[in-house]
Amino acid sequence: MHMHYVGFVLELRETMHRANTSPLPMRFSSLFVLAFCLIGGSVAARATQPSFDTNYEITWGSDHVQSANQGTEIQLSMDKPSGSGFGSKFTYGSGIFSLRIKLPDKDTEGTVTAFYLHSHTDRHDELDFEFLGNKKGKPYTLQTNVFANGQGNRERRFFLWFDPTADFHTYKILWNQHQIVFFVDTVPITVFKNNTNIGVNYPSQPMQVVTSLWNGENWATDGGETKIDWSQAPFKVQFQGFNIDGCTSQNSNTRLCYSSSYWWNSEKYGALDSIQERAYEDVKRKYMTYDYCSDTTRHPTPPPECLQ
């Protein structure tokens, strides 16, 4: 399967990445848009995408999973008896992990579409994208969260600047020894820096890439007040773009995955560049609806990473 490649700074510098046709938000600053358009236009290319079976396998609800377009597109569905999900065949210790996702255009209140990394340990590490369903015509909420050594409660919530049901968009997680960055298309929306030097736990365990479509009506919409309308079932979510750029890790030691021989671990990926930083601040100002750092009820004393 082929798709157009748009200039995202990480991808522009590493030609091995998959394509992205999603438009940039029109309300971002003209400087940001101009820079990305100039870079993206100069390197537009087409890339062959691997099939689902190359890196992933169905993990549950197999009778609710359908493959299309010679395995380059997967559909998860959920009805009252079951949801469904898939996961990577390997665990990883660093890398860039992304999927292209198209959400259902109907009443989806109470449903959760999740794309995340997690370790298989009691005190787990986890990096979450969670799409929280809503009534048709109301915006989906996109939530990010970071768990490290079993400690989470680092939610951030956003309304998107586009309709995620109208087309596929790319959702991406960069994880290295410097930082964790959640991207929507080309735009960073959450950054979690490695602040172990001030006592903040940082994800360092091997993690599997996982997706799922499941029943979260006890919390997902209006704090659990709005339940799933099962007359809308089945709910269906489409996925594309199944390549993974990551360091596989078969044991608990991920330090080998911090090697500079992996391009995503190099110093230039240790922080956002100036264009990304402006986009990040723009998203937080315009589209973020909740930030754990500002929640004084849950965190009377701000978490130390929030003060950096």
Backbone torsions as a table, in degrees:
resi	resn	phi	psi	omega
1	MET	NA	142.9	-178.0
2	HIS	-119.5	149.4	174.4
3	MET	-155.2	155.1	-176.3
4	HIS	-70.4	148.4	180.0
5	TYR	-104.4	127.5	-179.8
6	VAL	-113.5	149.4	-172.4
7	GLY	-73.2	102.4	166.2
8	PHE	-107.3	131.6	-166.9
9	VAL	-54.3	-41.7	177.9
10	LEU	-61.0	-43.4	-175.6
11	GLU	-74.8	-32.7	-179.4
12	LEU	-62.1	-34.3	-175.2
13	ARG	-84.9	-10.4	-179.6
14	GLU	-131.8	101.5	-169.4
15	THR	-70.5	-1.7	-179.8
16	MET	-76.5	-4.5	-169.9
17	HIS	-85.0	160.8	-177.7
18	ARG	-79.1	168.0	-173.4
19	ALA	-83.5	162.9	-177.8
20	ASN	-150.1	115.9	-177.1
21	THR	-99.1	5.7	-172.2
22	SER	-72.0	136.1	179.3
23	PRO	-73.2	151.7	175.8
24	LEU	-76.5	149.8	178.5
25	PRO	-62.3	129.5	-174.9
26	MET	-69.9	-19.2	-175.7
27	ARG	-88.4	0.0	176.8
28	PHE	-73.0	164.5	-176.4
29	SER	-61.3	149.7	-178.1
30	SER	-63.0	-33.3	178.6
31	LEU	-63.8	-44.4	-179.8
32	PHE	-62.4	-47.6	-178.4
33	VAL	-64.3	-43.9	-178.6
34	LEU	-61.5	-44.4	-178.5
35	ALA	-61.4	-45.4	-178.8
36	PHE	-68.6	-37.3	-179.9
37	CYS	-66.3	-41.0	-180.0
38	LEU	-64.2	-45.0	-179.4
39	ILE	-67.9	-47.2	-177.4
40	GLY	-62.6	-40.0	-178.4
41	GLY	-66.6	-26.9	-175.9
42	SER	-79.9	-16.7	-175.0
43	VAL	-126.6	14.7	-178.1
44	ALA	-52.5	132.6	-176.4
45	ALA	-150.6	173.0	175.2
46	ARG	-120.1	140.2	-175.9
47	ALA	-132.0	145.5	177.5
48	THR	-83.5	131.1	-178.1
49	GLN	-99.1	141.2	177.3
50	PRO	-71.6	158.4	175.5
51	SER	-75.4	165.5	178.6
52	PHE	-54.3	-43.2	-173.8
53	ASP	-67.8	-14.6	179.8
54	THR	-63.2	-44.0	-174.3
55	ASN	-122.1	-11.5	-171.6
56	TYR	-129.1	164.9	173.5
57	GLU	-148.7	153.8	177.9
58	ILE	-69.7	135.0	-177.7
59	THR	-110.1	-25.2	175.9
60	TRP	-163.8	159.4	179.6
61	GLY	63.6	42.8	-173.7
62	SER	-59.4	-29.3	178.8
63	ASP	-78.0	-0.7	176.3
64	HIS	-113.1	19.8	-179.5
65	VAL	-122.8	132.9	177.6
66	GLN	-127.7	142.6	178.1
67	SER	-107.6	144.3	179.7
68	ALA	-142.8	166.6	176.0
69	ASN	52.1	51.5	176.5
70	GLN	56.8	39.4	174.7
71	GLY	81.9	6.0	179.9
72	THR	-94.1	1.1	175.0
73	GLU	-140.5	136.8	179.7
74	ILE	-126.1	140.0	175.6
75	GLN	-116.7	125.0	169.8
76	LEU	-97.8	142.3	176.8
77	SER	-132.4	159.1	178.3
78	MET	-141.4	134.4	169.1
79	ASP	-130.1	-170.9	-175.3
80	LYS	-63.1	-37.9	178.9
81	PRO	-68.5	-33.8	-171.6
82	SER	-163.4	153.0	164.6
83	GLY	-102.4	-152.0	-178.3
84	SER	-165.1	166.7	-179.9
85	GLY	-169.2	166.3	174.4
86	PHE	-142.7	163.1	-178.2
87	GLY	-146.4	164.0	179.4
88	SER	-71.6	152.2	-179.7
89	LYS	-75.2	-18.6	-177.3
90	PHE	-127.1	165.0	169.3
91	THR	-102.8	158.3	-172.2
92	TYR	-133.0	154.9	179.4
93	GLY	-112.9	-4.0	175.0
94	SER	-177.3	165.0	175.6
95	GLY	146.5	-171.0	172.7
96	ILE	-122.2	127.4	-172.5
97	PHE	-127.5	125.4	-176.7
98	SER	-145.7	155.6	172.3
99	LEU	-142.0	150.1	170.6
100	ARG	-99.2	128.6	-169.5
101	ILE	-131.2	139.8	172.7
102	LYS	-126.9	122.7	-173.4
103	LEU	-91.5	158.5	-177.1
104	PRO	-72.1	140.3	-178.5
105	ASP	-97.7	76.4	179.4
106	LYS	-164.7	-178.8	174.2
107	ASP	-65.3	116.9	-176.7
108	THR	-125.0	17.0	-178.0
109	GLU	-53.4	138.3	178.8
110	GLY	88.0	-13.1	179.0
111	THR	-88.6	152.4	175.7
112	VAL	-130.4	124.5	169.7
113	THR	-104.5	119.3	-173.3
114	ALA	-117.6	139.6	171.9
115	PHE	-134.4	116.1	-171.1
116	TYR	-156.5	167.5	171.4
117	LEU	-113.5	140.8	174.7
118	HIS	-153.2	151.0	177.5
119	SER	-90.3	157.4	179.6
120	HIS	-101.6	66.9	-177.4
121	THR	-138.8	163.0	178.9
122	ASP	-66.0	-46.7	176.7
123	ARG	-99.7	82.9	-163.4
124	HIS	-84.7	155.9	165.9
125	ASP	-99.8	146.5	-179.3
126	GLU	-160.0	141.1	177.5
127	LEU	-126.9	117.3	-167.3
128	ASP	-115.8	132.8	152.9
129	PHE	-107.2	128.8	175.9
130	GLU	-135.1	124.0	178.0
131	PHE	-98.7	116.9	-175.1
132	LEU	-99.1	119.3	-174.7
133	GLY	-66.3	165.1	-178.6
134	ASN	-154.6	174.3	173.1
135	LYS	-60.8	143.9	177.0
136	LYS	-57.6	133.9	-177.3
137	GLY	96.9	-19.5	173.3
138	LYS	-98.4	151.3	-174.3
139	PRO	-73.8	143.2	164.8
140	TYR	-62.3	149.3	168.1
141	THR	-102.0	131.1	173.0
142	LEU	-103.1	121.4	-179.4
143	GLN	-112.2	135.7	170.0
144	THR	-112.0	153.6	177.3
145	ASN	-155.2	152.3	178.4
146	VAL	-129.9	125.0	170.8
147	PHE	-109.3	138.3	174.3
148	ALA	-140.0	122.9	-178.2
149	ASN	53.9	40.1	176.1
150	GLY	85.2	-6.0	-178.2
151	GLN	-100.2	121.9	179.3
152	GLY	-116.8	-123.0	179.8
153	ASN	57.8	37.2	177.8
154	ARG	-117.8	45.0	-176.8
155	GLU	-72.6	141.2	164.2
156	ARG	-130.0	142.0	-177.8
157	ARG	-125.9	145.3	-174.9
158	PHE	-140.2	148.4	159.2
159	PHE	-95.2	136.9	-177.7
160	LEU	-81.3	156.8	-178.5
161	TRP	-92.4	15.4	177.9
162	PHE	-150.6	170.3	177.6
163	ASP	-89.2	108.5	-176.7
164	PRO	-73.1	-3.0	176.5
165	THR	-94.4	-12.7	-172.9
166	ALA	-84.1	-26.2	-176.8
167	ASP	-162.1	171.4	174.9
168	PHE	-74.5	141.7	171.3
169	HIS	-133.8	156.0	-175.6
170	THR	-96.3	129.0	177.3
171	TYR	-119.1	126.7	-165.0
172	LYS	-139.3	143.2	176.6
173	ILE	-124.0	121.9	170.2
174	LEU	-96.8	128.6	178.8
175	TRP	-135.6	115.7	173.1
176	ASN	-141.1	-169.7	-177.0
177	GLN	-75.1	-8.6	-178.1
178	HIS	-97.4	-43.7	-172.1
179	GLN	-162.6	162.6	170.2
180	ILE	-118.4	128.7	-179.4
181	VAL	-129.9	128.7	173.4
182	PHE	-97.7	126.2	-179.9
183	PHE	-115.7	143.0	165.4
184	VAL	-113.0	114.8	-169.9
185	ASP	52.9	-117.8	-177.4
186	THR	-94.2	1.1	-164.4
187	VAL	-108.8	123.3	174.6
188	PRO	-73.7	131.0	179.4
189	ILE	-115.4	-24.0	176.8
190	THR	-141.1	134.8	176.1
191	VAL	-127.3	129.3	175.5
192	PHE	-124.9	108.7	-175.5
193	LYS	-82.2	156.9	173.7
194	ASN	-77.6	103.0	-179.4
195	ASN	-115.5	36.7	178.2
196	THR	-61.3	-22.9	179.9
197	ASN	-67.0	-17.2	176.1
198	ILE	-114.3	18.2	173.3
199	GLY	88.3	13.7	178.5
200	VAL	-90.5	125.9	177.4
201	ASN	-63.6	144.3	-178.4
202	TYR	-131.3	134.6	-179.1
203	PRO	-56.2	124.9	-176.4
204	SER	-143.4	6.6	179.6
205	GLN	-95.4	151.4	175.4
206	PRO	-57.3	135.7	-176.6
207	MET	-128.8	145.7	174.4
208	GLN	-95.2	146.8	174.1
209	VAL	-87.6	130.8	-173.0
210	VAL	-136.5	144.5	167.2
211	THR	-130.8	154.3	177.6
212	SER	-159.9	154.6	171.7
213	LEU	-123.6	115.2	-169.1
214	TRP	-146.7	169.7	-177.3
215	ASN	-84.6	107.7	176.9
216	GLY	-118.8	32.1	-171.9
217	GLU	-66.8	-14.7	179.1
218	ASN	-75.8	-6.7	179.8
219	TRP	-152.6	-19.8	-163.1
220	ALA	-70.9	-36.2	-174.2
221	THR	-122.5	123.5	-179.3
222	ASP	55.3	39.3	178.4
223	GLY	64.4	23.4	179.4
224	GLY	95.2	-1.0	179.3
225	GLU	-71.0	-34.1	-178.0
226	THR	-99.9	120.9	-174.7
227	LYS	-97.1	168.7	179.4
228	ILE	-67.5	134.9	171.7
229	ASP	-92.2	98.8	-173.3
230	TRP	-70.4	-11.7	174.7
231	SER	-68.1	-16.1	178.0
232	GLN	-85.0	-12.6	-177.0
233	ALA	-68.5	153.2	2.4
234	PRO	-80.5	146.6	173.5
235	PHE	-90.4	135.8	-173.5
236	LYS	-131.3	131.6	178.7
237	VAL	-123.3	132.8	-179.9
238	GLN	-102.0	144.9	179.7
239	PHE	-130.9	142.3	173.1
240	GLN	-137.7	171.5	170.6
241	GLY	74.2	72.9	-169.4
242	PHE	-101.6	13.6	175.9
243	ASN	-78.3	150.4	179.6
244	ILE	-127.8	131.3	171.1
245	ASP	-107.8	94.0	-175.6
246	GLY	-150.9	161.1	176.1
247	CYS	-94.1	113.1	179.4
248	THR	-69.0	142.8	-177.8
249	SER	-136.4	119.6	-176.2
250	GLN	-101.9	0.1	177.5
251	ASN	-137.7	-177.7	-173.6
252	SER	-76.6	-10.4	-178.3
253	ASN	-93.2	111.1	-179.8
254	THR	-98.7	5.1	-174.8
255	ARG	-63.6	-31.8	176.2
256	LEU	-62.0	-25.6	179.2
257	CYS	-80.2	0.2	174.7
258	TYR	-94.2	4.1	-177.4
259	SER	-59.3	141.3	178.0
260	SER	-71.1	-6.4	175.4
261	SER	-69.1	-18.4	172.3
262	TYR	-90.0	122.1	-170.1
263	TRP	-59.6	-31.9	-177.2
264	TRP	-73.4	-7.5	177.2
265	ASN	-95.3	-5.1	-175.0
266	SER	-68.5	163.7	-173.9
267	GLU	-58.8	-33.4	-177.3
268	LYS	-68.4	-13.7	174.3
269	TYR	-102.4	16.9	178.7
270	GLY	-84.9	-10.4	179.3
271	ALA	-159.1	159.3	173.8
272	LEU	-65.9	145.1	172.3
273	ASP	-81.5	179.0	-171.9
274	SER	-64.3	-37.5	178.9
275	ILE	-67.4	-45.5	178.5
276	GLN	-63.3	-38.9	-179.2
277	GLU	-62.4	-41.8	178.5
278	ARG	-66.2	-40.7	177.6
279	ALA	-63.4	-40.8	179.9
280	TYR	-61.7	-46.8	179.6
281	GLU	-65.6	-35.5	178.7
282	ASP	-64.5	-44.4	179.0
283	VAL	-63.2	-45.6	-179.7
284	LYS	-60.8	-39.5	-177.4
285	ARG	-72.1	-38.1	-171.0
286	LYS	-98.5	-30.5	-167.5
287	TYR	-124.1	-11.2	-179.7
288	MET	-79.5	128.8	-178.3
289	THR	-107.0	-14.7	177.6
290	TYR	-153.7	138.5	177.7
291	ASP	-138.7	119.4	-178.3
292	TYR	-56.9	-28.5	-179.4
293	CYS	-65.5	-23.8	-177.3
294	SER	-101.2	1.1	-176.5
295	ASP	-89.1	92.8	-176.1
296	THR	-75.8	-16.3	176.0
297	THR	-71.2	-46.8	178.6
298	ARG	-77.6	-33.2	-175.4
299	HIS	-129.3	77.7	178.7
300	PRO	-55.7	-35.0	171.1
301	THR	-106.1	119.8	-176.0
302	PRO	-57.4	138.4	173.2
303	PRO	-53.3	143.3	-172.8
304	PRO	-58.8	-32.4	-179.5
305	GLU	-67.2	-23.1	-179.9
306	CYS	-73.4	-15.3	-179.2
307	LEU	-94.1	-1.9	-178.2
308	GLN	-82.6	NA	NA
